[in-house]
Structures are given as C-alpha cells and as structure tokens.
Amino acid sequence: MADPEATMPCVGCYKPVYTDAGERCAKCGWPVCRGNCPGLKDPRHHGAECDILSLRPECVLDNMADYYRHDALLPLRCVMLQKTHPAKWQKLLQMQSHMECRTPGTEAYDEANEFIVEYLINNFFNKLDAKKKNLEVSANIIHKICGIIDTNALEIRHPDGAELLALYTNTCILEHSCIPNTKHTFKLSPANREDLFQITVKVVVSVLKDQHITTMYSHALWGTAARRQHLKDTKYFACKCPRCSDPTELGTYLSAMRCFGDGINPCDGIHLPEDPLDDETEWACSKCKIKVRSSHVNMIISQMQEQVDSVQMMGGSIPMLENLLCRLSTFLHPNHYHLYSIKHSLVQLYGRQPNYISLEILDKKIKMCKDLLAITKILDPGNARLSLYSAVLNHELNSALVFKSKKANADGTQKTQDEVKSLLSEAKIVIEEALVSLQDDLEETAGKKLYAVIESSKKDFETYCNKINISF
C-alpha cells in the first residue's frame, strides 16, 4: 500500500500523485496530477468544491494526509449537491444513515466527528457564508451524510490504483447475503458527465422465482463470527443468511476448530458453534462432551489472526508459512479461513522457487489448489466475490500439472504418453477456467493484469503441447 504521506489521488482525476514534487491546484492548493487536469474545473470532480477548499489558503508539505483529508471530500461533495444537483441531494437524504445507532460516544460518531465533521466545519464551512451559497452545513447534516456513506458506499478501484468510494442510489437497496447471487463491476466512462463510473449488476447464479436478488457487504473468506460482527459494526444488522445459519458454513468448515480435548484424553472431533446466530453460543465437539465458550474461541482466533498478518507482512517465505501452517493446524480444521490464507500464499511459491520443485512438493501444491478451489466454489459459485482467488488457484494448478508432466515418476521411470496427456488435459481445463473466472474483472487493474499473465501462460502451454505432439 502506498505511503499516504508520499502519494495522494489527484482531486481532478484520482491518479496517484507524489506529494513532495507534485503540482497543486492554482486556486485551493490541493495536490493534482498537473495544473491543466480537466477534472479541476469539472463539477463532477473538483470544480464545485474548489471554492470551498480555497477558503483555507495555506499550503503545507508536512503531515499531508492530515492537512489534505481526502476522506472528507466525498462528504463535502455530498453537501455541495444542494447547489449543484438538488434532485440528487433529495435522493441522497432518502438513503439509510442509521443515525439512531451513531449517537455521541459511539466509535462511528466520534471518528466521523474528529476526522470529517470538525475538519470540514473548522477549516472551511466556518469561513463560508452558507446562506449566500444556499447550503446547509450544520454538524448534524454532515454526520448524517457520514452515516449514509458508511452504510451505502461502494469501493471502486481506479485503473491507476486509487481506492475511491461512490454512492449509487439504486444499487444500495440490494439485500445482503453471504452467498450473493449478483456481482457488481464498474466501467470508467470519462465522456459521460452524469455517470463517470458506470456500475453494472450482473446475476451470476440462477435466481428462482420469488428469490431475492442479493449482494455482499462483507468478505467471503472471513468466518461467520467475523462477517457478522463486521456487518453489525458497519451496516447495523445481524445477518441470518443460509451460510451464517449453518454451523459448518455450507459444509466448508471455514470457521471450525479442532477439539481441545479434556487435557487428559485426546479427541479428534471438530468444534462448531451450537447456534452461529448467537454471539454467546458455546462451541460443541462432534465426538466428545467438551464445550468451549465463544469468548475463548474468539480470543484464540484473534491471536492467530495477528500471527497470520505478521507473517504475511514480513513477506511470507515458504519456511515461515509452513511453520505457521503446522502450528495453527494443531488447533484449526484444515479448511479454516486462517489456513486457507496461508495455503493460498504457499501455492504461489511452491514449484516456483529453488528447492521447492520436487515431485513431492508438486503433489502437495496440486492437492492444496484442489482443496482451496473446492472451498471457493462452494462459497462463491458465481465468482461474485472470489474471482481473483479462483483465477490464481487455477493458474497455479495448471503450472503444477504441467511441471509434473515433465518430471519422472517417483520410481524413476519416465511418464508414458497417456500419463502426460492425462496431466496436460487437466491443465488445459483449469487454465481455461482461470480465464473464465476473470471475464467480469477486466475493467479493474488487478483483474486485467492477472488475465494478461494467465493468457500468456496459456499460450506457453499450447506451444509446449504442440512441441511434444499432444492434442486434445
């Protein structure tokens, strides 16, 4: 992630700009990509807000992220709709804000008050004659806007890497489910003044008559407790979807623990929550009578999360990842989401680093890829949320199968033509699946780059097959 002190998105076009050497808006002093950026005068971008931001004339080079708070720009632009687009302002006010849950003293209220409300009022609105501008700029209205944004905003990844937030009055009414049946994508349309980032909502699995059309407002690879807590904290509702209601999470066991035993007798049972919709539920073993309090489970999982995050941030070498996988596997079900994360990192390293290209390692990689793909397909059958994960896994599975086809068998004998063809036939299927899973992600940078990598691998694969006279 870019250092917020080193780069910021241009207020006109959102391209990342280097703050220490970048240009500034001639009127308000905010960082821009260039002085003649078209977005600086465009009312959809910087044009309408520039007059407000120029009320604070001082420029700084230190503490840039505090002085130029880009997280305050969307609330400011929402306020400006009163003047620039009254009809959209009225639509905005009709969106859910959950102000009844965002009272003084709550974390959401206090954070918004410190970083958004006071920032805008003290630095800009207090210097503005709001009556002349026909603007309502009270603390209450800004807090409401912050609630609307937190509840309804969608994250957009700009092609140049910036992370943006946007509000869509129709899309925001979609119901949540942890197994969504739609996927939304964004298309940058610079020529469209009314809709710069066009959103498309696509049904990705069959929706039967009377079924609800759903999206997802959490992470598909979090366990039930983490997803439900995130939704309570950010969207103010308790999810009761089929996945959350099932202790096994649709048979994936993504949150399951190994039984701790009674300290004397070991047990190979699995601990699952008796009622996953009850935050205080006990976790019961599938084989013995041992039960564990949810608070104890949450504490263990939180500690493990810190370990996983720490290893990943340090670069996650194979020995480090394998060591952590071994230690956590003592306590967690093999499909647990912490182990999924570690294995997903390992399969991208196995077979690609010296000393990790043996037949044994390749077989381990193949099994990991297939295990993770099985989980991924259950949790996200339509590639609504995990398309990049699926593409990476299929790509790595292709790589391992091709590599294995070139190696001798464990007994030293060379593979027969039929054995090679069998491996390469499977490799062909999975690399094609990798490309298919990315078909709706080509407007975003990550999806586009990954597609290009996999497409190149597919060409290399086809060249290799032709070279050894293998056809399908």
C-alpha positions as CSV (number, residue, x, y, z in Angstrom):
1,M,0.0,0.0,0.0
2,A,1.3,3.4,-0.9
3,D,2.5,5.7,1.9
4,P,-0.3,8.3,2.4
5,E,2.4,10.9,3.1
6,A,4.1,10.1,-0.2
7,T,1.2,9.8,-2.6
8,M,-2.3,11.1,-2.9
9,P,-5.0,10.9,-5.5
10,C,-5.4,13.9,-7.8
11,V,-8.6,15.7,-6.9
12,G,-9.4,16.1,-10.6
13,C,-8.8,12.6,-12.0
14,Y,-7.7,10.5,-9.0
15,K,-4.4,9.4,-10.4
16,P,-1.8,8.9,-7.7
17,V,0.5,12.0,-7.4
18,Y,3.7,12.3,-5.4
19,T,3.1,15.0,-2.8
20,D,6.7,16.1,-2.4
21,A,7.1,17.0,-6.0
22,G,3.6,17.1,-7.4
23,E,1.7,20.2,-8.6
24,R,-1.0,21.9,-6.8
25,C,-4.4,23.4,-7.8
26,A,-3.7,27.0,-8.5
27,K,-6.8,28.1,-6.6
28,C,-7.0,25.9,-3.5
29,G,-3.6,24.3,-3.2
30,W,-4.7,20.6,-3.2
31,P,-2.4,18.1,-4.8
32,V,-3.1,17.5,-8.5
33,C,-1.5,15.5,-11.4
34,R,-1.0,18.6,-13.5
35,G,-2.2,22.2,-13.5
36,N,-4.4,21.7,-16.5
37,C,-6.1,18.4,-15.4
38,P,-9.6,18.5,-16.9
39,G,-11.2,17.4,-13.7
40,L,-10.2,20.6,-11.8
41,K,-13.0,22.5,-13.5
42,D,-15.4,19.7,-13.9
43,P,-18.3,20.0,-11.4
44,R,-18.4,16.1,-11.1
45,H,-14.9,16.3,-9.6
46,H,-13.1,19.3,-8.2
47,G,-14.9,22.2,-9.9
48,A,-17.7,22.7,-7.4
49,E,-15.7,22.1,-4.2
50,C,-12.6,24.2,-5.2
51,D,-14.3,27.5,-4.0
52,I,-14.9,25.9,-0.6
53,L,-11.4,24.4,-0.3
54,S,-9.7,27.6,-1.3
55,L,-11.1,29.3,1.9
56,R,-8.1,27.8,3.6
57,P,-5.2,29.4,1.6
58,E,-2.2,27.9,3.4
59,C,-0.3,25.1,1.8
60,V,1.9,22.5,3.6
61,L,4.5,19.9,2.7
62,D,4.5,18.1,6.1
63,N,1.6,16.0,7.5
64,M,-0.1,16.0,4.2
65,A,-2.6,13.2,5.0
66,D,-3.9,15.3,8.0
67,Y,-3.9,18.6,6.2
68,Y,-5.5,17.4,2.9
69,R,-8.0,14.9,4.1
70,H,-9.3,13.1,1.1
71,D,-11.7,11.0,3.1
72,A,-13.6,14.3,3.7
73,L,-14.0,15.1,0.0
74,L,-17.0,12.7,-0.6
75,P,-19.0,14.2,2.4
76,L,-18.1,17.7,1.0
77,R,-19.2,16.8,-2.4
78,C,-22.5,15.4,-1.0
79,V,-23.1,18.7,0.8
80,M,-22.4,20.5,-2.5
81,L,-25.2,18.6,-4.2
82,Q,-27.6,21.0,-2.5
83,K,-26.3,23.6,-5.0
84,T,-25.0,21.5,-7.9
85,H,-27.8,18.9,-8.2
86,P,-30.8,19.5,-5.9
87,A,-32.6,16.4,-7.2
88,K,-29.7,14.1,-6.3
89,W,-29.5,15.9,-2.9
90,Q,-33.1,14.8,-2.2
91,K,-32.3,11.3,-3.3
92,L,-29.2,11.3,-1.0
93,L,-31.3,12.3,2.0
94,Q,-33.6,9.3,1.5
95,M,-30.8,6.8,1.8
96,Q,-30.3,4.9,5.1
97,S,-28.0,6.5,7.6
98,H,-28.6,4.6,10.8
99,M,-28.2,7.7,12.8
100,E,-30.1,6.0,15.7
101,C,-27.0,3.8,16.1
102,R,-24.5,6.6,15.5
103,T,-25.0,8.6,18.7
104,P,-22.3,10.6,20.5
105,G,-19.9,8.3,22.3
106,T,-20.1,5.5,19.7
107,E,-17.0,4.8,17.7
108,A,-18.6,5.6,14.4
109,Y,-19.9,9.0,15.6
110,D,-16.6,10.0,17.3
111,E,-14.5,9.1,14.4
112,A,-16.7,11.0,11.9
113,N,-16.8,13.9,14.3
114,E,-13.0,14.2,14.6
115,F,-11.9,13.4,11.1
116,I,-14.7,14.6,8.9
117,V,-17.2,16.9,10.7
118,E,-14.8,19.1,12.7
119,Y,-12.3,19.1,9.8
120,L,-14.8,20.5,7.3
121,I,-16.5,22.9,9.7
122,N,-13.4,24.4,11.4
123,N,-11.3,24.7,8.2
124,F,-13.9,25.6,5.6
125,F,-17.6,26.0,6.5
126,N,-16.9,28.4,9.4
127,K,-15.3,30.7,6.8
128,L,-18.2,30.4,4.4
129,D,-21.4,32.4,4.3
130,A,-23.6,29.4,3.8
131,K,-26.8,31.4,3.4
132,K,-25.4,33.1,0.3
133,K,-24.4,29.7,-1.1
134,N,-27.8,28.1,-0.2
135,L,-26.1,25.3,1.7
136,E,-27.0,23.6,5.0
137,V,-23.7,22.8,6.6
138,S,-24.6,22.0,10.2
139,A,-22.7,19.3,12.1
140,N,-25.9,17.2,12.2
141,I,-26.3,17.2,8.4
142,I,-22.6,16.3,7.9
143,H,-23.0,13.4,10.5
144,K,-26.0,12.2,8.6
145,I,-24.0,12.2,5.3
146,C,-21.2,10.3,7.0
147,G,-23.8,7.7,8.1
148,I,-25.2,7.5,4.6
149,I,-21.7,6.9,3.2
150,D,-20.7,4.3,5.8
151,T,-23.9,2.4,5.2
152,N,-24.2,2.6,1.4
153,A,-20.9,3.5,-0.3
154,L,-19.2,1.0,-2.6
155,E,-15.5,0.8,-3.1
156,I,-14.1,1.4,-6.6
157,R,-10.5,0.7,-7.6
158,H,-9.4,3.3,-10.1
159,P,-7.4,1.9,-13.0
160,D,-4.4,3.8,-11.8
161,G,-4.6,2.3,-8.3
162,A,-6.5,4.8,-6.1
163,E,-9.3,3.4,-3.9
164,L,-12.5,5.5,-4.2
165,L,-15.9,5.5,-2.6
166,A,-19.1,6.1,-4.5
167,L,-22.8,6.2,-3.8
168,Y,-25.4,4.6,-6.1
169,T,-29.0,5.3,-5.1
170,N,-30.5,2.1,-6.7
171,T,-27.7,-0.4,-6.1
172,C,-27.6,0.4,-2.4
173,I,-31.0,-1.2,-1.9
174,L,-29.8,-4.6,-2.8
175,E,-30.2,-7.1,0.0
176,H,-27.1,-8.6,1.6
177,S,-26.3,-12.3,1.6
178,C,-23.0,-14.1,2.4
179,I,-23.7,-16.3,-0.6
180,P,-24.6,-13.5,-3.1
181,N,-26.2,-14.2,-6.5
182,T,-25.0,-11.0,-8.2
183,K,-21.7,-9.3,-8.9
184,H,-21.2,-5.6,-9.5
185,T,-18.5,-4.1,-11.7
186,F,-17.5,-0.6,-12.7
187,K,-16.6,0.9,-16.0
188,L,-14.8,4.2,-16.3
189,S,-16.6,6.4,-18.8
190,P,-14.8,9.8,-19.0
191,A,-17.1,11.1,-21.6
192,N,-20.3,10.6,-19.6
193,R,-20.8,13.7,-17.4
194,E,-23.7,12.1,-15.5
195,D,-22.1,8.8,-14.7
196,L,-18.3,8.7,-14.6
197,F,-18.1,5.2,-13.1
198,Q,-20.9,3.2,-14.6
199,I,-22.0,0.3,-12.4
200,T,-23.3,-3.0,-13.8
201,V,-25.0,-5.5,-11.6
202,K,-25.0,-9.0,-13.1
203,V,-26.8,-12.1,-11.9
204,V,-24.1,-14.8,-11.6
205,V,-26.1,-17.8,-10.4
206,S,-29.6,-18.8,-11.2
207,V,-32.3,-16.9,-9.3
208,L,-35.5,-18.7,-9.0
209,K,-38.9,-17.1,-8.9
210,D,-39.6,-15.3,-5.6
211,Q,-35.9,-15.5,-4.6
212,H,-34.3,-12.2,-3.5
213,I,-31.5,-10.6,-5.6
214,T,-28.5,-10.2,-3.3
215,T,-25.1,-8.8,-3.0
216,M,-22.4,-9.0,-0.3
217,Y,-21.2,-6.3,2.0
218,S,-18.5,-8.3,3.8
219,H,-15.6,-10.6,2.9
220,A,-16.4,-14.0,1.6
221,L,-13.3,-15.6,3.2
222,W,-14.0,-14.5,6.7
223,G,-15.6,-16.9,9.2
224,T,-19.2,-16.4,10.3
225,A,-18.3,-14.6,13.6
226,A,-16.1,-12.1,11.8
227,R,-18.5,-11.5,9.0
228,R,-21.5,-10.9,11.3
229,Q,-19.5,-8.6,13.6
230,H,-18.3,-6.6,10.6
231,L,-21.9,-6.2,9.3
232,K,-23.1,-5.2,12.8
233,D,-20.4,-2.6,13.1
234,T,-20.7,-1.1,9.6
235,K,-24.2,-1.9,8.4
236,Y,-26.1,-2.3,11.7
237,F,-27.8,-5.5,11.1
238,A,-27.3,-9.2,12.1
239,C,-27.0,-11.5,9.1
240,K,-29.2,-14.6,9.2
241,C,-28.5,-15.8,5.7
242,P,-28.2,-19.6,5.0
243,R,-24.4,-19.6,5.3
244,C,-24.4,-17.7,8.6
245,S,-27.2,-20.0,9.9
246,D,-25.2,-23.2,9.1
247,P,-22.5,-24.1,11.8
248,T,-20.5,-25.8,9.0
249,E,-20.8,-22.8,6.6
250,L,-22.3,-24.9,3.8
251,G,-20.0,-27.9,4.6
252,T,-16.8,-25.9,4.2
253,Y,-16.0,-25.8,7.9
254,L,-14.4,-22.4,7.3
255,S,-14.6,-21.5,11.0
256,A,-14.3,-24.9,12.6
257,M,-11.8,-25.7,15.4
258,R,-10.2,-29.0,16.4
259,C,-11.4,-30.3,19.7
260,F,-9.1,-29.2,22.6
261,G,-9.8,-32.4,24.5
262,D,-10.1,-32.5,28.3
263,G,-6.4,-32.1,28.9
264,I,-6.0,-35.8,29.6
265,N,-7.7,-37.7,26.7
266,P,-7.1,-36.5,23.2
267,C,-10.0,-36.1,20.8
268,D,-10.1,-35.9,17.0
269,G,-13.5,-34.2,16.9
270,I,-14.4,-30.9,15.5
271,H,-15.7,-27.9,17.5
272,L,-18.6,-25.9,15.9
273,P,-20.9,-23.3,17.3
274,E,-24.2,-24.7,18.6
275,D,-26.0,-21.6,17.3
276,P,-23.9,-19.5,15.0
277,L,-26.6,-16.7,15.1
278,D,-26.0,-16.3,18.9
279,D,-22.8,-14.3,19.7
280,E,-22.6,-16.0,23.1
281,T,-23.1,-19.6,21.9
282,E,-21.0,-22.4,23.1
283,W,-18.8,-24.4,20.7
284,A,-19.5,-28.2,21.0
285,C,-17.4,-31.1,19.9
286,S,-18.7,-33.5,17.3
287,K,-17.4,-36.5,19.2
288,C,-17.0,-35.8,22.9
289,K,-18.8,-33.7,25.6
290,I,-16.3,-30.9,25.7
291,K,-17.7,-27.4,25.1
292,V,-15.9,-24.1,24.8
293,R,-17.2,-20.6,25.4
294,S,-17.4,-18.4,22.3
295,S,-15.3,-15.7,24.0
296,H,-12.4,-18.2,24.4
297,V,-12.7,-19.2,20.7
298,N,-12.8,-15.6,19.6
299,M,-9.6,-14.8,21.7
300,I,-7.7,-17.7,20.1
301,I,-8.8,-16.8,16.6
302,S,-7.9,-13.1,17.1
303,Q,-4.4,-14.1,18.3
304,M,-4.0,-16.4,15.3
305,Q,-5.1,-13.5,13.0
306,E,-2.2,-11.4,14.4
307,Q,0.3,-14.2,13.6
308,V,-1.0,-14.6,10.1
309,D,-1.0,-10.9,9.4
310,S,2.5,-10.6,10.9
311,V,4.0,-13.4,8.7
312,Q,2.2,-12.0,5.5
313,M,3.5,-8.5,6.2
314,M,7.1,-9.9,6.6
315,G,7.0,-11.3,3.1
316,G,5.9,-14.8,4.0
317,S,8.8,-17.0,3.0
318,I,8.0,-20.7,2.5
319,P,9.6,-21.9,5.7
320,M,7.8,-19.2,7.7
321,L,4.5,-20.0,6.1
322,E,5.0,-23.8,6.6
323,N,5.9,-23.3,10.2
324,L,2.8,-21.2,10.9
325,L,0.6,-23.7,9.0
326,C,1.9,-26.5,11.1
327,R,1.4,-24.7,14.4
328,L,-2.1,-23.4,13.6
329,S,-3.2,-26.8,12.1
330,T,-3.0,-28.2,15.7
331,F,-6.0,-26.0,16.7
332,L,-7.9,-25.4,13.4
333,H,-9.9,-27.5,10.9
334,P,-7.8,-27.9,7.7
335,N,-10.4,-25.7,5.9
336,H,-10.3,-22.9,8.4
337,Y,-10.0,-19.5,6.8
338,H,-6.7,-18.7,8.5
339,L,-5.2,-21.9,7.0
340,Y,-6.8,-21.0,3.6
341,S,-4.9,-17.7,3.6
342,I,-1.6,-19.4,4.4
343,K,-2.1,-22.2,1.8
344,H,-3.2,-19.6,-0.8
345,S,0.2,-17.9,-0.3
346,L,2.1,-21.2,-0.4
347,V,0.7,-22.5,-3.7
348,Q,2.0,-19.3,-5.3
349,L,5.5,-20.2,-4.1
350,Y,5.7,-24.0,-4.4
351,G,7.2,-25.0,-7.8
352,R,8.5,-21.5,-8.4
353,Q,11.4,-21.4,-6.0
354,P,14.6,-23.4,-5.9
355,N,14.5,-26.4,-3.5
356,Y,10.7,-26.4,-3.8
357,I,10.2,-28.1,-7.2
358,S,10.4,-31.8,-6.2
359,L,7.6,-34.2,-7.2
360,E,6.5,-34.4,-3.6
361,I,6.2,-30.6,-3.4
362,L,4.3,-30.5,-6.7
363,D,1.8,-33.2,-5.4
364,K,1.4,-31.1,-2.3
365,K,0.7,-28.0,-4.3
366,I,-1.8,-29.8,-6.6
367,K,-3.7,-31.1,-3.5
368,M,-3.7,-27.6,-1.9
369,C,-5.0,-26.0,-5.1
370,K,-7.8,-28.5,-5.4
371,D,-8.8,-28.3,-1.8
372,L,-8.9,-24.5,-1.9
373,L,-10.8,-24.5,-5.2
374,A,-13.4,-26.8,-3.7
375,I,-14.0,-24.4,-0.8
376,T,-14.0,-21.4,-3.1
377,K,-16.6,-22.8,-5.4
378,I,-19.0,-23.6,-2.6
379,L,-18.7,-20.2,-1.1
380,D,-18.8,-18.3,-4.4
381,P,-20.2,-20.5,-7.2
382,G,-20.7,-17.5,-9.5
383,N,-17.3,-15.8,-8.9
384,A,-19.1,-12.8,-7.4
385,R,-16.5,-12.1,-4.8
386,L,-13.6,-14.5,-5.1
387,S,-12.9,-14.5,-8.9
388,L,-9.3,-13.4,-8.4
389,Y,-8.7,-16.2,-5.8
390,S,-10.2,-18.7,-8.2
391,A,-8.1,-17.5,-11.1
392,V,-4.9,-17.6,-9.1
393,L,-5.6,-21.1,-7.8
394,N,-6.5,-22.5,-11.3
395,H,-3.4,-20.8,-12.8
396,E,-1.1,-22.3,-10.1
397,L,-2.8,-25.7,-10.5
398,N,-2.1,-25.5,-14.3
399,S,1.5,-24.7,-13.6
400,A,2.0,-27.6,-11.2
401,L,0.3,-30.1,-13.5
402,V,2.5,-29.0,-16.5
403,F,5.6,-29.2,-14.3
404,K,4.7,-32.6,-13.0
405,S,4.1,-33.9,-16.6
406,K,7.8,-33.1,-17.3
407,K,9.1,-34.9,-14.3
408,A,9.9,-38.6,-13.9
409,N,7.7,-40.8,-11.7
410,A,8.6,-41.4,-8.1
411,D,10.3,-44.7,-9.0
412,G,12.5,-43.0,-11.6
413,T,10.6,-44.2,-14.7
414,Q,9.6,-41.8,-17.4
415,K,5.9,-41.0,-17.8
416,T,4.1,-42.6,-20.7
417,Q,2.4,-40.6,-23.4
418,D,-1.0,-41.4,-21.8
419,E,0.2,-40.2,-18.3
420,V,1.5,-37.0,-19.8
421,K,-1.7,-36.4,-21.8
422,S,-3.9,-37.0,-18.7
423,L,-2.0,-34.4,-16.7
424,L,-2.0,-31.8,-19.6
425,S,-5.7,-32.4,-20.3
426,E,-6.5,-31.4,-16.8
427,A,-4.1,-28.5,-17.0
428,K,-5.9,-27.3,-20.1
429,I,-9.3,-27.3,-18.3
430,V,-8.1,-25.4,-15.3
431,I,-6.3,-22.6,-17.2
432,E,-9.4,-22.1,-19.3
433,E,-11.4,-21.9,-16.0
434,A,-9.0,-19.3,-14.7
435,L,-9.6,-17.0,-17.7
436,V,-13.4,-17.6,-17.5
437,S,-13.5,-16.6,-13.8
438,L,-12.0,-13.2,-14.7
439,Q,-14.3,-12.3,-17.5
440,D,-16.1,-9.7,-15.4
441,D,-12.9,-8.2,-13.9
442,L,-11.2,-6.8,-17.0
443,E,-12.2,-3.2,-16.2
444,E,-10.2,-3.3,-13.0
445,T,-6.5,-3.1,-12.9
446,A,-5.9,-6.3,-10.8
447,G,-8.2,-8.4,-13.0
448,K,-6.7,-7.0,-16.2
449,K,-3.1,-7.7,-15.1
450,L,-3.9,-11.2,-13.9
451,Y,-5.8,-12.0,-17.1
452,A,-2.8,-11.0,-19.2
453,V,-0.4,-13.2,-17.1
454,I,-2.7,-16.2,-17.4
455,E,-3.3,-15.6,-21.1
456,S,0.5,-15.6,-21.6
457,S,0.7,-18.8,-19.6
458,K,-2.0,-20.4,-21.8
459,K,0.0,-19.5,-24.9
460,D,3.1,-21.1,-23.4
461,F,1.1,-24.1,-22.5
462,E,-0.3,-24.5,-26.1
463,T,3.2,-24.1,-27.5
464,Y,4.5,-26.8,-25.2
465,C,1.7,-29.2,-26.2
466,N,2.3,-28.7,-29.9
467,K,6.1,-29.2,-29.3
468,I,5.5,-32.7,-27.8
469,N,2.7,-33.5,-30.2
470,I,-0.1,-33.6,-27.6
471,S,-3.6,-32.7,-28.9
472,F,-6.9,-32.8,-27.2
